[in-house]
Amino acid sequence: QVQLVESGGGLVQPGGSLRLSCVASGFTFSLYIMRWYRQSPGKERELVAALTGGGGGIDYADFVKGRFSISRDDAKNTVYLQMNSLKPEDTGVYYCNAHFSQSHTNYWGQGTQVTVSS
């Protein structure tokens, strides 16, 4: 049974930091591109960051470059999103996604709420 379980969301003041975690199970984690998406109120879900396995390529959305950092620990089947210098517009539900490009398979977590507000 495939599971992606996110944690680490919460309420933080502007300028603050949060670290999201996503623990995966039920598939070969190291073969999958791991991504973080977010869905802000009234907006469509958008890609935040992506990281391939084995120390491969990293990609960030322009609106988080220099503030967010994605990393993964394949031994722990876990992907992280370190979020610094948070802004109110970063508010939303953050989702973990696992993508296997050869079969176009996608798995999703249930999401974790991030609220940036004073």
Backbone bond lengths (Angstrom), bond angles and torsions (degrees), N, CA, C in turn:
res aa  C-N    CA-C-N  psi(-1)  N-CA   C-N-CA  omega(-1)  CA-C   N-CA-C  phi
1 Q - - - 1.449 - - 1.534 109.42 -
2 V 1.320 114.69 123.87 1.453 120.14 -179.00 1.531 109.92 -78.30
3 Q 1.318 115.11 133.39 1.460 120.45 174.72 1.516 110.51 -140.35
4 L 1.325 115.26 139.72 1.457 123.46 169.34 1.515 105.87 -127.53
5 V 1.317 116.68 119.26 1.455 120.95 -175.27 1.531 109.04 -121.09
6 E 1.332 114.80 111.88 1.462 120.55 179.25 1.528 110.43 -89.30
7 S 1.324 114.81 153.46 1.456 121.57 174.27 1.519 108.72 -155.62
8 G 1.330 115.41 167.56 1.455 120.26 175.20 1.514 115.38 105.44
9 G 1.320 117.03 -5.81 1.453 118.93 177.96 1.515 111.84 -71.95
10 G 1.330 114.97 173.23 1.458 119.38 179.26 1.497 111.43 161.72
11 L 1.321 114.74 -166.78 1.463 122.82 179.11 1.522 108.74 -99.97
12 V 1.319 115.98 130.07 1.461 120.87 -179.54 1.516 108.98 -141.76
13 Q 1.308 116.23 150.10 1.465 120.30 178.82 1.522 110.22 -78.78
14 P 1.315 117.00 155.37 1.476 119.94 175.05 1.529 110.80 -53.99
15 G 1.335 115.16 136.98 1.452 120.54 -176.92 1.512 113.66 90.83
16 G 1.315 116.95 -10.30 1.457 121.80 -178.33 1.523 112.82 -82.18
17 S 1.330 114.41 -176.33 1.463 121.16 -176.76 1.522 110.87 -131.94
18 L 1.313 114.86 151.89 1.459 122.84 171.50 1.521 107.96 -142.84
19 R 1.326 114.96 153.56 1.460 120.07 174.65 1.530 108.33 -124.69
20 L 1.321 115.01 115.95 1.458 120.41 177.22 1.521 109.91 -91.32
21 S 1.323 114.88 146.52 1.466 121.49 175.52 1.516 109.10 -126.82
22 C 1.311 115.64 150.77 1.464 121.56 175.93 1.523 107.26 -139.43
23 V 1.320 115.50 115.51 1.454 120.94 179.30 1.520 109.26 -100.39
24 A 1.321 116.09 127.68 1.460 121.83 -175.89 1.521 111.49 -108.85
25 S 1.318 115.42 151.63 1.458 121.32 174.93 1.514 109.33 -154.57
26 G 1.332 115.99 156.51 1.457 120.89 174.95 1.514 115.55 92.61
27 F 1.325 118.06 3.39 1.458 121.61 176.45 1.529 108.59 -154.14
28 T 1.339 116.10 169.05 1.470 120.52 -177.86 1.514 109.11 -80.81
29 F 1.306 115.41 93.30 1.461 123.22 -170.50 1.526 112.81 -54.03
30 S 1.330 116.68 -43.55 1.465 120.06 -172.74 1.529 113.26 -65.39
31 L 1.320 117.44 -17.91 1.469 120.71 -178.76 1.528 112.69 -86.36
32 Y 1.306 116.16 -10.44 1.452 120.78 -172.52 1.527 111.90 -100.77
33 I 1.335 114.97 141.89 1.455 120.76 166.26 1.515 106.86 -73.56
34 M 1.314 116.59 128.37 1.460 121.31 178.90 1.517 109.16 -103.88
35 R 1.318 115.45 133.23 1.453 121.73 -175.49 1.511 110.48 -131.46
36 W 1.309 115.19 152.30 1.458 122.68 167.85 1.524 107.93 -114.24
37 Y 1.306 115.27 130.37 1.450 123.31 173.34 1.521 108.07 -117.23
38 R 1.314 114.75 164.46 1.458 118.81 171.56 1.522 109.32 -141.99
39 Q 1.314 114.03 153.95 1.462 120.81 174.54 1.515 107.91 -130.13
40 S 1.310 114.34 112.14 1.459 120.60 179.81 1.519 108.85 -90.99
41 P 1.332 117.05 157.73 1.464 119.96 -178.46 1.525 111.89 -54.14
42 G 1.323 116.39 126.79 1.455 121.61 176.64 1.515 114.78 78.77
43 K 1.324 116.89 5.04 1.465 120.47 -178.67 1.525 111.27 -121.88
44 E 1.319 115.39 162.63 1.453 120.34 175.55 1.534 110.02 -78.87
45 R 1.318 113.76 159.74 1.452 118.60 177.15 1.533 109.14 -64.65
46 E 1.341 115.75 137.30 1.452 119.72 -177.25 1.521 110.50 -133.79
47 L 1.339 114.99 150.17 1.457 121.20 179.31 1.520 110.49 -73.07
48 V 1.318 116.11 133.09 1.464 121.75 177.73 1.518 110.77 -102.36
49 A 1.336 116.24 -49.82 1.469 120.56 -176.59 1.515 109.40 -159.36
50 A 1.336 115.88 154.02 1.455 121.61 -179.76 1.518 109.38 -142.96
51 L 1.337 115.15 148.45 1.457 120.18 -178.11 1.526 109.28 -148.68
52 T 1.331 115.80 125.30 1.458 118.91 177.51 1.533 109.93 -81.88
53 G 1.314 116.90 166.34 1.446 121.16 -178.60 1.522 111.90 -76.75
54 G 1.332 115.55 164.28 1.453 120.77 175.27 1.513 114.65 66.07
55 G 1.318 116.96 31.45 1.462 119.88 178.75 1.506 113.58 71.87
56 G 1.307 116.53 30.93 1.453 121.22 -178.64 1.509 113.83 -81.13
57 G 1.320 114.32 -152.72 1.451 119.89 -171.67 1.514 113.63 -71.33
58 I 1.321 114.60 151.31 1.454 122.80 176.40 1.520 108.11 -122.27
59 D 1.306 114.85 142.73 1.454 119.67 178.33 1.514 108.55 -139.03
60 Y 1.329 116.75 138.08 1.456 122.76 178.87 1.519 110.20 -126.98
61 A 1.325 114.59 145.63 1.455 118.78 169.16 1.519 108.88 -67.52
62 D 1.326 116.67 147.68 1.466 120.59 -177.34 1.520 111.75 -57.13
63 F 1.329 117.38 -33.22 1.462 119.35 -173.55 1.532 113.15 -75.66
64 V 1.350 118.47 -5.27 1.462 120.12 177.01 1.524 112.52 -120.48
65 K 1.324 117.95 -4.02 1.465 119.73 -178.10 1.528 110.68 -58.89
66 G 1.329 114.73 132.84 1.450 120.50 -179.60 1.514 113.97 86.60
67 R 1.332 117.12 -9.60 1.471 120.52 -179.35 1.523 112.40 -117.91
68 F 1.314 117.01 -37.13 1.469 122.00 -177.37 1.526 109.61 -108.00
69 S 1.336 114.56 152.62 1.456 120.37 178.09 1.524 109.26 -140.36
70 I 1.329 116.36 127.15 1.453 121.31 177.86 1.524 109.00 -101.61
71 S 1.317 115.91 141.86 1.458 120.93 176.82 1.526 108.37 -149.49
72 R 1.318 116.04 166.29 1.455 119.58 179.98 1.517 109.38 -145.33
73 D 1.315 115.12 153.36 1.452 122.83 174.20 1.522 106.04 -125.16
74 D 1.324 117.06 99.57 1.454 120.11 -175.56 1.522 111.92 -67.15
75 A 1.317 117.76 -25.06 1.464 120.49 177.65 1.523 111.72 -69.58
76 K 1.335 115.79 -26.12 1.472 120.93 -179.91 1.523 112.02 -106.25
77 N 1.330 117.13 3.45 1.476 120.91 -178.31 1.528 111.27 52.18
78 T 1.311 115.33 44.84 1.455 120.33 -173.86 1.526 110.72 -133.11
79 V 1.316 115.25 139.41 1.457 122.08 172.96 1.521 107.65 -119.85
80 Y 1.326 115.28 144.75 1.464 121.74 -176.63 1.522 110.39 -122.02
81 L 1.309 114.90 156.40 1.457 121.36 170.26 1.524 107.20 -135.46
82 Q 1.322 115.64 107.70 1.455 121.39 175.59 1.524 107.92 -87.73
83 M 1.309 116.00 121.94 1.459 120.87 -176.14 1.518 108.65 -118.18
84 N 1.322 115.88 117.12 1.458 122.38 179.56 1.524 110.16 -117.18
85 S 1.301 115.84 164.67 1.478 121.68 178.35 1.523 111.02 48.82
86 L 1.304 115.54 48.50 1.460 120.42 -175.56 1.524 111.71 -65.88
87 K 1.323 114.21 144.91 1.459 122.63 -178.98 1.531 108.92 -119.05
88 P 1.319 118.09 157.30 1.464 119.66 177.19 1.528 112.67 -55.14
89 E 1.328 117.56 -34.00 1.460 120.45 -179.98 1.528 113.51 -71.57
90 D 1.332 117.16 -6.15 1.464 120.42 173.56 1.524 111.78 -82.19
91 T 1.304 116.50 -5.27 1.463 121.01 179.42 1.529 110.85 -60.79
92 G 1.315 115.86 136.33 1.449 120.79 178.06 1.513 111.45 162.47
93 V 1.315 115.11 -177.58 1.459 121.21 174.22 1.520 107.62 -95.02
94 Y 1.305 115.94 126.54 1.458 121.93 -178.45 1.526 109.41 -102.28
95 Y 1.324 114.27 128.61 1.457 121.42 -175.94 1.521 111.02 -116.42
96 C 1.292 114.96 140.34 1.457 122.58 172.75 1.531 108.40 -92.53
97 N 1.327 115.92 137.63 1.459 121.34 -179.46 1.526 109.73 -133.19
98 A 1.326 115.71 138.20 1.460 121.51 173.96 1.519 108.04 -115.12
99 H 1.312 116.13 126.65 1.458 121.15 -175.79 1.520 110.69 -125.52
100 F 1.346 115.83 127.37 1.461 121.79 175.69 1.523 106.35 -109.41
101 S 1.324 116.09 108.57 1.461 120.64 -169.04 1.527 113.04 -66.39
102 Q 1.332 117.91 -32.25 1.457 119.29 -174.78 1.522 112.49 -66.60
103 S 1.325 117.28 -29.42 1.464 120.81 -178.83 1.524 112.12 -117.16
104 H 1.324 116.76 1.65 1.465 122.20 -178.10 1.539 111.04 58.38
105 T 1.302 116.37 31.63 1.460 121.09 178.21 1.520 109.48 -80.33
106 N 1.312 115.17 137.99 1.465 120.98 177.61 1.519 109.90 -133.02
107 Y 1.327 115.34 132.66 1.457 121.78 172.60 1.525 108.00 -119.50
108 W 1.328 115.25 146.27 1.460 120.95 -177.48 1.526 110.78 -128.02
109 G 1.328 113.95 146.27 1.446 120.06 169.99 1.515 110.37 -85.94
110 Q 1.317 115.86 -179.88 1.461 121.04 -176.70 1.525 112.30 -86.36
111 G 1.320 116.81 -12.65 1.460 120.91 178.10 1.519 113.21 94.86
112 T 1.320 114.48 152.45 1.461 121.32 174.97 1.531 108.45 -134.46
113 Q 1.304 116.34 134.78 1.467 121.62 -174.96 1.523 110.80 -80.94
114 V 1.318 115.00 131.37 1.467 122.33 172.66 1.521 107.41 -119.92
115 T 1.318 116.04 124.33 1.457 121.49 178.79 1.514 108.75 -124.28
116 V 1.331 115.47 122.38 1.464 121.16 179.10 1.525 107.45 -111.15
117 S 1.308 114.70 110.89 1.460 119.51 -174.45 1.516 109.83 -159.55
118 S 1.326 114.47 147.84 1.456 119.72 176.02 1.528 110.60 -93.17
